[in-house]
Amino acid sequence: MKFDRKFNKYVCVGDTIKADITDKLQLVATLVFDGDCNPQNEGWYDEADVERWKNDEWHFVGVVLSVQSHDGTINKQLGSLWGNEANLREDNDHLTDVANELIDEREIVAALREIYEPVTRAINTLTRTA
């Protein structure tokens, strides 16, 4: 499973890309502001990059992967990776790459079991008592 759609050339905190898992559930990658990163603390950014960061022309984000229901009642976080540059270069294709690398089908299956097993048990209990 991979995301077919990419993050936009220019992104904002809160932007998402989605991929359907079932007709009721989707895999969602969301960009979340990462205030813990600072290019001044790293050795590989030049002065122009740091100045652009100070002017809020680019920032750091976390890519957060979750399983969500289409109606919003289920939201199970699967994983995340923080310290990603957003809007620093010409495009943000690397953010889509990060989202795709975070996908672990085993985690998705485990999340689906966690979501659906209580419902299945309740249905089985109701069926036996009816």
C-alpha positions in Angstrom: 0.0 0.0 0.0 1.3 3.4 -0.9 0.0 7.0 -1.2 -0.9 7.8 -4.8 -1.3 11.5 -4.3 1.7 13.6 -3.3 1.9 16.5 -0.9 1.7 19.8 -2.7 4.7 21.8 -3.9 4.0 24.3 -1.1 2.7 22.7 2.1 1.1 24.0 5.3 0.8 22.5 8.7 -2.3 20.3 8.8 -2.0 19.2 5.1 -2.9 15.6 4.5 -2.7 12.9 1.9 -5.0 9.9 2.1 -5.3 6.3 0.8 -8.4 4.1 1.2 -7.9 0.9 3.1 -11.6 -0.2 3.0 -14.8 1.6 2.0 -14.9 2.9 5.6 -11.3 3.4 6.6 -8.4 5.3 5.2 -4.7 5.7 5.8 -3.9 9.4 6.5 -0.5 11.2 6.6 -0.7 14.6 8.3 1.9 17.3 8.6 2.3 18.6 12.1 4.5 21.6 13.1 7.8 20.5 14.7 9.0 23.3 17.0 11.8 21.3 18.5 14.0 21.6 15.4 16.2 24.6 14.7 18.5 24.9 11.6 20.9 27.0 13.7 21.7 23.9 15.8 22.6 21.8 12.7 25.8 22.1 10.8 24.5 21.7 7.2 22.3 24.7 6.6 23.9 27.8 5.0 23.2 31.4 6.2 20.6 31.9 3.5 18.6 28.9 4.6 18.7 30.0 8.3 17.6 33.5 7.3 14.7 32.1 5.3 13.8 29.9 8.3 13.8 33.0 10.6 11.5 34.7 8.1 9.1 31.8 8.3 9.6 30.9 4.6 10.2 27.2 5.6 9.8 25.1 8.7 10.1 21.7 10.2 7.3 19.2 10.3 6.5 15.7 11.6 4.8 13.3 9.2 2.1 11.5 11.3 0.5 8.4 9.9 -2.9 7.2 11.2 -5.9 5.1 10.3 -9.1 7.1 10.3 -12.7 6.3 9.5 -14.3 8.4 6.8 -16.8 9.7 9.3 -14.1 10.8 11.8 -15.1 8.5 14.6 -11.9 6.4 14.5 -8.4 7.9 14.6 -5.6 5.5 15.5 -2.0 6.8 15.2 0.4 4.3 13.7 3.7 6.2 13.6 5.5 9.4 12.9 8.8 10.9 11.8 9.9 14.4 12.9 12.4 16.9 11.8 11.4 17.0 8.1 12.0 20.2 6.1 8.9 21.7 4.6 9.1 24.4 1.8 12.9 24.6 1.9 13.5 23.4 -1.6 11.5 23.5 -4.9 9.1 20.8 -3.9 8.0 18.6 -1.0 8.1 15.2 -2.6 10.4 14.0 0.2 7.4 14.3 2.6 5.4 11.9 0.5 8.4 9.6 0.5 8.6 9.7 4.3 4.8 9.0 4.5 5.2 5.9 2.3 8.3 4.7 4.2 6.2 4.9 7.4 3.6 2.5 6.1 3.9 -0.9 7.7 1.1 -3.2 6.7 1.5 -5.2 9.9 0.8 -2.1 11.9 -2.2 -1.3 9.8 -3.6 -4.9 10.3 -2.9 -4.6 14.1 -4.7 -1.3 14.2 -7.7 -2.8 12.3 -7.9 -5.7 14.7 -7.8 -3.3 17.7 -10.6 -1.3 16.1 -12.8 -4.1 15.0 -12.3 -6.9 17.6 -14.4 -5.2 20.4 -17.2 -4.7 17.9 -17.0 -8.3 16.7 -17.1 -9.6 20.3 -20.1 -7.4 21.1 -21.9 -8.6 18.0 -21.2 -12.2 18.9 -22.4 -11.7 22.5 -25.6 -10.1 21.3 -26.2 -12.8 18.7 -25.8 -15.6 21.4 -28.2 -13.9 23.8 -30.8 -13.1 21.1 
